[in-house]
Structures are given as C-alpha cells and as structure tokens.
C-alpha cells in the first residue's frame, strides 16, 4: 500500500513538473517574441534581417555599440530587411565579448545563430553564458531547428545538471532531435558466435527507433556467418585480417554506405541491458565527437577516474580506456578518419585512434597524462576471452609511438591494393 502511494506521488510530481515546463515555454515565447509580433525572433530563411533584428541592431548602435556595426560589416544606414548578414565564428565571439551591459543577450545570441556562417554547435559549446539564457534560447529554436535547440539545452544541462525544468526540456528535446538522425550500430566479432548472438538479440530488444545494423566478422571458422544469414543480419564475408581492419569495416560501411549521423561500435561481448540504451551514447557522441566505454573495472581502480559523473553531458575522464564500445559523430569521424591500418592484431590501435580525436580538440586531455572520455550507461560486458598476443602487443605499442606525429586523419588502407581489397569486403555486405 505504501509503495503504491509513493508511486502515485511520484507520478503526480512528474505531471506537475511537465505542466510547469509547458507553462514556462509559453511564457518565454511570449516574453521574447511578443504575442502580437508579425515576425518571430527566430527564423528559417537564412541571412536576411527580420524587422525585429533590424530594430535590435539599430537600437544597439544608437546606444553606442559601435563594435556591432563593424562586426556585422555594415553601417546602420545600410541596414534593411533585404540586407544579408553572415556572422563568422570569430565575429560571433567578438559580438558577445563587446556587448553592452544593457544588451539583451538572448536577442543577441539569437541574431548570431540566425546568421551563423559556421556549425552553431562550435559556438554554443564554447560560449560562456548563464544556463537560463541557453534554456530560453533552446525553447525559442525548438520548432525551427531541432539540432540548434538540442545543443542549447544540452549546454544548459551541463551547467545546471539537476535543474528540473532544464532536465525535462533536455530529455524531450533530445528525443525529438535523435528521432531525426540516422544511427548506425556495428558489432565486431571473431569465432564467438554465442556472444555475438546474445549481443545482436540485446540490440534488437533494447534499441528504440530506427537504426542501421551491421556485423563485421573477421573470417570466423565457427557458425557465425551461418547465424547471421539465418537471422537476416547484414555482415561481412571475408578473410581474417585482425581487429583494426575489422573495426574499420563496420565503421566504413556505416559511415560511407549508410551515411549515418552517429556511429556506435560494439565488440561482441559488450551488449545493451536496458531500453533506449543508445540515447546516452548518441547524445555523448554528438556533444563530444567521440566517446568510449567506462568498464566497471576502470571505474573501480584507484585514481583511474579524473573527473566527471559518467553521464552523456558530463562523461568520466579516465586514465585508462577500453574499446568494447565506442561512439562517434559523423563530423568527428570525417575529421579524424579510421583506425590506423598499420596496426596488426591485438592492442594499441583503438587507443591511438582515440588520442587522435583528443589531439584535434575533442573531449579529453593530453596534459601530463592522457585522459579519455567515457560513459557506461545502458551496457554490460561479460568479458569473453581475447586473442591477445604479447609479442604483437609490444610491436603495436612501438608503432603507436612511432606514428604519434603523423597526420591526424587516416584512411582504412595503406595503398591502392589494400584499398581495392578493402572495398571488395565492403561490397560483400552490400551484395547480401
């Protein structure tokens, strides 16, 4: 009886909080845009000034904000509703830095986002504003740009992780945005059909919404390929070439063939254990570019976790890293490329790949000691036996050190012959 009353009380609180959020959203829209305004502050047609923006810029210039006039590239007497304005990332930062104490920051940032000539996430994730500003902007952009709204509310969530209104908005806005994305899930396997079967079944049971699935099999001698055929799972059919080559097969297929927005790569002994498990992984990949699996053994080790809570908006930063699950955004993947194909067999390849992301400014650190971003939400690992070879591991470690200063972007092949062979392996998936 007591438990039922507690559940009813929690349900009432949840409903009340959602109603509070809805009232707040309506109030913010009315406050900023005005109920009787002919034009919204946020717009879909890019670069031309709205009447509201025109009035705002002229008002700012009249108040003495001469920097604004210079940074947008036009004098006040040249501004009209037909004039196109494009704001660079540097100009966006300068507009914030040189704003007046009386400037309406919400309107200024809306102006920047409306006219941004750069990926808006670069600005949102780095500008220093209050969580209230990010929250209000997320509400304003929600119906116009789900992606922009997502990054804005995520930034508010990072700053105020336990705010009830922000948390509720974050969950609902994230769900709306993720529903528009093409998510890819790859599973790599070698001679572990039973582990693979459990993992694929768990993916199908716990993954919500649409997604692309592929199994990269590294020339298994057991019944892996037959199981994939029987269960209509897209899979490779090729010779054994090692774990790096196999991860690259799954990554390349999802990135280049299926054109996914977010790639999640699982080893066959790491599998989902709760519904909608992929949500946190997709969010973390979008926010940080690249994220790894925080194995429970890593978390328990003394001094292994430097900071973070393990959530998508505040991941752990760990001194150790494992490759049992990795997620990447398409933008980050296109910037960094693939695991280096010069690695052979077990060891170092995944770590070197992760360090390339960090060197290019994605989450993590190279100061004094490498720390790697990681979460562990929604997954469980049963740690199947590995195909570890100590001699091969030492060679890979030596190679990692040797190539540390090479270009950050790598292809999944070394030469033309390897490229042709690799693409034939990818064709084996498409032809099924």
Helices and strands as residue ranges (DSSP letters): H 2-33, H 51-62, H 66-72, G 76-78, H 89-97, H 105-114, H 120-124, H 131-141, H 146-159, H 164-178, E 183-189, H 193-206, E 212-217, H 224-230, H 243-252, I 253-257, E 262-267, E 270-272, H 278-288, E 290-293, H 296-300, E 305-307, E 316-318, E 322-329, H 330-336, H 349-359, E 364-365, E 371-375, E 379-381, H 390-402, H 416-430
